[in-house]
Amino acid sequence: MLGNLNGWHALILLAVVLLLFGAAKLPALARSVGQSVKILRKESSGDAIDPEPSAAASAPGPRAGTQAERAPQLNSPRE
């Protein structure tokens, strides 16, 4: 189906896109699509395992008896 497209089809498709989105919104739309494709390629590249641990992962967590453990519970049962 896509093999049958020629220059006129592309021109008509471009005109329809211009009518739907308007000329002012096309640069923002193209930028958004480009960012989405970039993120998709990055996520699908297979680099799921980070070879170097990040600084946040190597930072020590709260120690026993710190304020984080003694924080009051916010979700109390209602009467």
N, C-alpha and C positions, 0 to 999 in steps of 0.2 A: 504494500500500500504506500509506504513512504518512498519507494523507488519511482513511483509515477509522478512525484512532485517536480514541477519545473519553476522557472522564474516567475511566471504569472501567479502561480499558487502562493509563492512566498510573498509577493507583493500584496496580494489580497489578504493574506494572513497578517501582514504588517499593518495594513489599513484597519483591519478589525481590532487589532490590539491597540492601535492609536485611538480608535473610537471608544473602546471600553475603558481604558485607563487614563487617557488624556496625555498630552505631550509633557506636561509638567511633572507627572508622577512616574514617568518611565525611567529616569535615572535612579530614583530611589528603589524602584522595583527591580531593576537590573542589579543594583548593588546588593539587595537582599537575596536575590537568587544566587549571586556569586558567592556570598558568605555561606549560604546553605550548602552549596556544592562543595566549598572548601571544608566545611565541618564534616560533611558526609565522607569525603575522601580521607580526611584525617582519622575518623572513627573506623572506617573500613580497611585501613592500611594494615591492621594486625598488630600494631604496637600497643597491645593491651597491657603488657608488663613493662613497668618503668624500670630501666636498668639502674638508675641512681635514686635512692630514696630522697624524697623532698625534705626540705628543712622543717616543714610542719609535722611530717611523720616522725622525724627524729627528735622533736621537742618532747621533753618529759611531761607526762600528764600530771594531774593533781595527786598529791601524796595522801596517804591515809590520814584521816582526821582533819582535812582541810575544809574550807568553807563550802566547797562543791558538794561534799557529802552531808553537811549539816544543813543544807538549804531546805526551807520549809516546802511542803508539797502544796502546789497551787490549786490542784483540782480536788477540793474537799466536797463531800457529799452534801447536797442541799436538803434542807428540812422541809 
